[in-house]
Amino acid sequence: MAAADDTVISAPSPPLGLYIHVPWCVRKCPYCDFNSHAFSGELPEQAYLDAMLEDLQHDLGFVRGRPIETVFIGGGTPSLMSPDFYRALFLKLREQLTFSPDAEITLEANPGTVEQNRFQGFRDAGINRLSIGIQSFQPEHLKKLGRIHDDNEAHRAIEAALNAGFSNFNLDLMHGLPGQTPEQALADLDAAIAWQPPHLSWYQLTLEPNTEFYSRPPALPEDDDLWAIWQAGRERLMDAGFQDYEVSAWAQPGMASRHNLNYWTFGDYLAIGAGAHGKVSLADGDLRRYWKTRQPDAYLARIGSRTAGTQSVDREERPLEFMMNALRLQQGVEESLFPARTGLPLTVIAAILADLRARELLERDRLQATALGRQYLNSVLEQFLS
């Protein structure tokens, strides 16, 4: 348990990102617990653009003179929206916000919803990074996952992204799929690595509440098979030059997702769009999480701010919140980041750190889990419960 301390640390404001949520998709996948809604017909692009820009006006006070360092457009399926939508969006955003000259701007794209001309249009709109939702290259597993694309479309989407000039891109890949053998999981990984992506998100399928898979669980691989997949896959990725900088994220040197790193280092991020979540540091030292109206129709119908709720991160909760993020990173963070991002002196967790280090669960000079600590990460984090 963290010690009580009323000291407030004055530090520069954290870096600022922007999360944009596009809630519509062609079909809801059975494993998906995100705020996504199946939609057919013509998307209400102009109405949604107007709603998000009006919503942003009420969040501008959180900016505090900072430039936008990263943008992530998630969903849903953001690549369903036209390049003209994103041209108009970023034109208006740049009238209200200052963007760093090297801002990382990522769009999630699903095979089956894009072609080369569309990718070129996204790039012309100012998007400079793609996250392509492959999930698998095998038709039988794509069908079980409810994906709308096949293996050929998966390969064509990557080729189209490269042809459009996207040198910075991520491939989203899952393992531990229903009926999947270790050999099939590793074949997927090999197919992804063959494209030489700068970044790979490689993660195990989990059954999340409020999903079709949770209500009717499919038969998933046994634990021994999952362990074999992870061990062999890790070796393949490392041999290909990837570094596992975060729990399920692998990148070539220097190509880690800057937007994700801002999350894990307890940075700030604005949020616009139906169901988007944000986190901001206020001038009075308060840390606030907030979220937007979830249902797309309700988001479109509201006038003014679409903020549906806010919650302050109390001083007692900040050590756990900070460490839950920082310890996801393989290299952890410098100790000095704790007071800079939480407003609390390091002394509030000094006794916990000393105990964890004595048990060889944390490294000596950083807020970083040891190899042993990563095996028992949940137990490590429990020590920071207020």
C-alpha positions in Angstrom: 0.0 0.0 0.0 1.3 3.4 -1.0 2.1 5.8 1.8 0.1 9.0 2.3 1.8 12.3 1.3 0.2 15.6 0.6 3.2 17.0 -1.3 2.4 18.2 -4.8 5.1 18.0 -7.4 5.3 20.8 -10.0 6.3 19.4 -13.4 6.0 20.2 -17.1 2.7 19.1 -18.6 2.8 15.6 -20.2 2.8 15.2 -24.0 -0.6 15.5 -25.6 -2.2 13.0 -28.0 -5.6 12.8 -29.6 -7.8 9.8 -29.9 -10.6 9.8 -32.6 -13.3 7.1 -32.6 -15.2 6.0 -35.6 -17.9 3.6 -34.3 -19.2 2.0 -37.5 -18.2 -1.3 -39.1 -19.5 -3.6 -41.8 -20.2 -6.4 -39.3 -19.6 -6.9 -35.6 -17.0 -9.5 -35.0 -17.9 -12.1 -32.4 -14.8 -11.4 -30.2 -15.0 -7.6 -30.3 -15.9 -5.7 -27.2 -15.1 -2.2 -28.6 -17.7 0.4 -29.3 -18.5 -0.7 -32.8 -21.8 -0.8 -34.6 -22.7 -2.6 -37.8 -23.9 -0.2 -40.4 -25.1 -0.5 -44.0 -25.8 2.3 -46.5 -24.2 5.7 -46.7 -22.4 6.8 -43.6 -23.3 10.2 -42.1 -19.9 11.6 -42.7 -20.8 15.4 -42.7 -23.0 15.0 -39.6 -20.3 13.1 -37.8 -17.6 15.6 -38.8 -19.7 18.5 -37.5 -20.5 16.7 -34.3 -16.9 15.9 -33.5 -15.7 19.5 -34.3 -18.4 20.9 -32.0 -17.4 18.4 -29.3 -13.8 19.4 -29.6 -14.6 23.0 -28.8 -15.5 22.0 -25.3 -12.2 20.2 -24.8 -9.8 22.9 -26.0 -9.3 24.1 -22.4 -7.4 20.8 -21.8 -4.7 21.6 -24.4 -2.9 24.2 -22.2 -0.7 25.4 -25.1 0.7 21.9 -26.0 1.0 20.6 -29.5 -0.6 17.4 -30.6 2.2 14.8 -30.8 0.2 11.8 -31.9 -3.2 10.9 -33.3 -4.9 7.5 -33.3 -8.1 6.9 -35.3 -9.7 3.8 -34.0 -13.0 2.0 -34.3 -15.1 0.3 -35.5 -13.6 0.5 -39.0 -12.2 4.0 -39.6 -11.2 3.0 -43.2 -14.9 3.0 -44.0 -14.9 6.8 -44.0 -13.8 8.4 -47.2 -10.5 10.2 -47.8 -12.5 13.4 -48.3 -13.8 13.0 -44.7 -10.3 12.9 -43.3 -9.1 15.8 -45.5 -11.9 17.9 -44.1 -11.4 16.7 -40.5 -7.7 17.4 -40.4 -8.1 20.8 -42.1 -10.5 21.8 -39.3 -8.4 20.2 -36.6 -5.4 22.2 -37.7 -7.4 25.4 -37.4 -8.0 24.6 -33.7 -4.9 22.7 -32.6 -1.2 22.9 -33.2 0.4 19.7 -34.5 4.0 18.8 -34.0 5.9 18.8 -37.3 6.6 15.1 -36.9 3.2 14.2 -35.4 2.4 10.5 -35.8 -1.1 10.1 -37.2 -2.4 6.5 -37.3 -5.5 5.1 -39.0 -6.9 1.7 -38.3 -7.7 0.0 -41.6 -9.4 -3.4 -42.3 -8.8 -5.4 -45.5 -11.9 -5.6 -47.5 -12.7 -1.9 -47.0 -9.8 -0.4 -48.8 -8.0 -0.3 -52.1 -4.8 1.5 -53.2 -6.5 4.7 -54.3 -8.2 4.9 -51.0 -4.9 4.4 -49.1 -3.4 7.1 -51.3 -6.3 9.4 -50.3 -5.7 8.8 -46.6 -2.0 9.6 -47.1 -2.9 12.8 -48.9 -5.2 13.7 -46.0 -2.2 13.7 -43.6 -2.4 10.2 -42.2 1.2 8.8 -42.1 0.8 5.5 -40.3 -1.6 2.6 -40.8 -2.7 -0.2 -38.4 -4.0 -3.0 -40.6 -6.3 -5.5 -38.9 -5.2 -8.8 -40.5 -5.9 -11.1 -37.5 -5.1 -14.2 -39.6 -4.0 -15.1 -43.1 -6.0 -18.4 -43.1 -9.5 -18.5 -44.6 -10.9 -21.0 -42.0 -9.8 -18.8 -39.1 -10.9 -15.5 -40.7 -14.4 -17.1 -41.1 -14.5 -18.2 -37.5 -13.5 -14.7 -36.4 -16.3 -13.2 -38.4 -13.9 -11.1 -40.6 -15.2 -9.8 -43.9 -11.9 -10.3 -45.7 -10.1 -13.4 -47.0 -6.4 -14.2 -47.1 -5.9 -12.7 -50.6 -7.5 -9.4 -49.5 -5.2 -9.4 -46.5 -2.1 -9.6 -48.7 -3.6 -7.1 -51.2 -4.2 -4.5 -48.4 -0.6 -4.7 -47.3 0.6 -4.3 -50.8 -1.7 -1.4 -51.4 -0.4 0.3 -48.3 3.2 -0.1 -49.5 2.3 1.2 -53.0 0.6 4.2 -51.5 3.9 5.1 -49.7 3.2 4.0 -46.1 6.6 3.0 -44.8 5.3 3.1 -41.2 2.6 0.6 -40.6 1.4 -2.0 -38.1 0.0 -5.4 -38.7 -2.6 -6.6 -36.2 -2.4 -10.4 -35.7 -4.0 -12.8 -33.2 -3.1 -16.3 -32.0 -4.9 -18.8 -29.8 -7.8 -18.9 -32.3 -10.6 -21.4 -32.2 -9.2 -24.7 -33.5 -5.9 -23.2 -34.3 -2.8 -25.5 -34.0 0.7 -24.1 -33.1 1.8 -24.8 -36.7 -1.1 -22.6 -38.1 -0.4 -19.8 -35.6 3.3 -19.7 -36.5 2.4 -19.8 -40.3 0.4 -16.7 -39.7 3.3 -15.0 -38.0 5.7 -16.1 -40.7 3.3 -14.6 -43.4 3.2 -11.3 -41.5 7.0 -11.2 -41.0 7.5 -11.8 -44.7 6.1 -8.3 -45.4 8.8 -6.8 -43.2 6.4 -4.6 -41.2 8.0 -2.0 -38.9 5.5 -3.0 -36.2 3.5 -6.0 -35.2 0.7 -6.3 -32.6 0.7 -10.0 -31.8 -1.7 -11.0 -29.1 -3.7 -13.9 -27.8 -7.5 -14.0 -28.4 -9.3 -13.5 -25.1 -13.0 -13.9 -24.4 -14.3 -10.5 -23.3 -17.7 -9.9 -21.6 -20.5 -8.6 -23.8 -19.3 -10.4 -26.9 -20.8 -13.3 -28.8 -17.7 -15.5 -28.1 -18.2 -14.8 -24.3 -21.9 -15.9 -24.5 -21.1 -19.0 -26.7 -17.4 -19.8 -26.1 -15.6 -21.5 -28.9 -13.1 -24.3 -28.3 -9.8 -22.6 -27.8 -6.3 -24.2 -27.9 -5.1 -25.9 -24.7 -2.7 -24.0 -22.4 0.3 -26.2 -23.5 -0.3 -25.2 -27.1 -0.7 -21.6 -26.2 2.6 -21.7 -24.4 4.3 -23.4 -27.4 2.9 -20.8 -29.7 4.2 -17.9 -27.6 7.7 -19.4 -27.1 8.2 -20.3 -30.8 6.7 -17.0 -32.0 8.9 -15.0 -29.7 12.0 -16.7 -31.1 10.8 -16.0 -34.7 10.1 -12.3 -34.0 13.4 -11.8 -32.2 15.3 -13.5 -35.1 13.6 -11.1 -37.5 14.9 -8.1 -35.5 11.7 -7.3 -33.6 11.8 -6.0 -30.0 8.9 -6.7 -27.6 8.7 -3.3 -26.2 5.3 -3.8 -24.7 3.2 -6.8 -23.6 1.8 -7.6 -27.0 3.6 -5.1 -29.2 6.7 -5.8 -31.3 8.7 -3.3 -33.3 11.8 -2.9 -35.3 14.3 -0.5 -33.6 12.9 3.0 -33.4 9.5 2.0 -34.8 7.5 1.6 -31.6 4.0 3.2 -31.7 4.5 6.7 -30.2 0.8 7.0 -29.5 0.8 3.7 -27.5 4.0 4.8 -25.7 2.2 8.0 -24.6 -0.5 5.8 -23.0 2.0 3.6 -21.2 4.0 6.5 -19.9 0.9 8.2 -18.5 0.7 11.0 -21.0 -2.4 13.0 -21.8 -4.8 12.5 -24.7 -7.9 14.3 -25.9 -10.9 12.2 -27.1 -13.5 12.9 -29.7 -16.0 10.6 -31.3 -18.7 8.3 -30.0 -17.5 6.4 -27.0 -13.9 7.9 -27.1 -12.0 8.0 -23.8 -9.5 10.6 -22.8 -7.1 11.5 -20.0 -5.9 15.0 -19.1 -3.8 16.7 -16.5 -5.3 20.0 -15.3 -3.6 23.1 -14.2 -4.6 22.6 -10.5 -2.9 19.2 -10.4 -6.1 17.2 -10.9 -5.9 14.1 -13.3 -9.1 13.5 -15.1 -10.4 10.7 -17.2 -13.4 11.4 -19.4 -15.5 9.6 -22.0 -18.0 10.6 -24.7 -21.5 9.6 -25.5 -21.3 6.0 -26.6 -24.2 5.4 -29.0 -23.6 6.9 -32.5 -27.1 8.2 -32.9 -27.1 9.8 -29.5 -23.7 11.3 -30.2 -25.0 12.8 -33.4 -28.2 14.2 -31.8 -26.5 16.0 -28.9 -25.7 19.7 -29.0 -22.5 21.1 -27.5 -20.3 18.8 -25.4 -20.7 15.1 -26.0 -18.9 14.3 -22.7 -21.0 11.6 -21.0 -18.9 11.3 -17.8 -15.7 12.3 -16.0 -13.7 10.8 -13.1 -10.8 12.3 -11.2 -7.8 9.9 -10.6 -7.5 10.4 -6.8 -4.0 10.7 -5.3 -4.5 7.3 -3.6 -5.2 5.7 -7.0 -2.4 7.3 -9.0 0.5 4.9 -8.0 -1.5 1.8 -9.2 -2.7 3.6 -12.4 0.8 4.7 -13.2 2.5 1.4 -12.5 -0.2 -0.6 -14.4 0.8 1.4 -17.5 4.6 1.7 -17.0 5.2 -2.0 -16.1 3.6 -3.0 -19.4 6.7 -1.7 -21.1 9.6 -4.2 -21.3 12.1 -1.4 -20.4 9.8 0.3 -17.8 10.5 4.0 -17.2 12.8 6.2 -15.3 11.9 6.8 -11.7 11.7 10.5 -12.3 8.7 10.0 -14.5 6.6 8.9 -11.5 6.5 12.4 -9.8 6.4 14.1 -13.2 3.2 12.4 -14.3 1.4 11.7 -11.0 2.3 14.9 -9.1 3.3 12.7 -6.2 6.8 12.3 -4.7 8.5 9.0 -5.2 8.6 8.6 -1.4 4.9 7.5 -1.4 5.9 4.2 -3.0 9.5 4.0 -1.7 8.7 1.2 0.8 6.9 -0.8 -1.9 9.7 -0.4 -4.3 12.3 -1.5 -1.7 10.3 -4.7 -0.9 9.8 -5.6 -4.6 13.5 -5.1 -5.3 14.5 -7.2 -2.3 12.4 -10.0 -3.8 14.0 -9.4 -7.2 10.7 -8.5 -8.9 11.8 -5.0 -9.9 15.0 -3.7 -11.3 17.2 -1.6 -9.0 17.5 1.7 -10.9 14.2 1.9 -12.9 10.5 1.3 -12.6 10.9 -1.9 -14.6 9.8 -5.5 -13.9 12.5 -8.1 -13.9 12.0 -11.3 -15.8 10.7 -12.9 -12.6 8.5 -9.8 -12.0 6.9 -10.1 -15.4 5.9 -13.7 -14.6 4.0 -12.4 -11.5 3.0 -9.0 -12.8 -0.5 -9.1 -11.3 1.0 -9.8 -7.9 3.5 -7.0 -8.3 0.7 -4.5 -9.2 -1.4 -5.6 -6.2 1.3 -4.1 -3.9 0.3 -0.6 -5.2 -3.4 -0.9 -4.3 -4.4 2.0 -2.0 
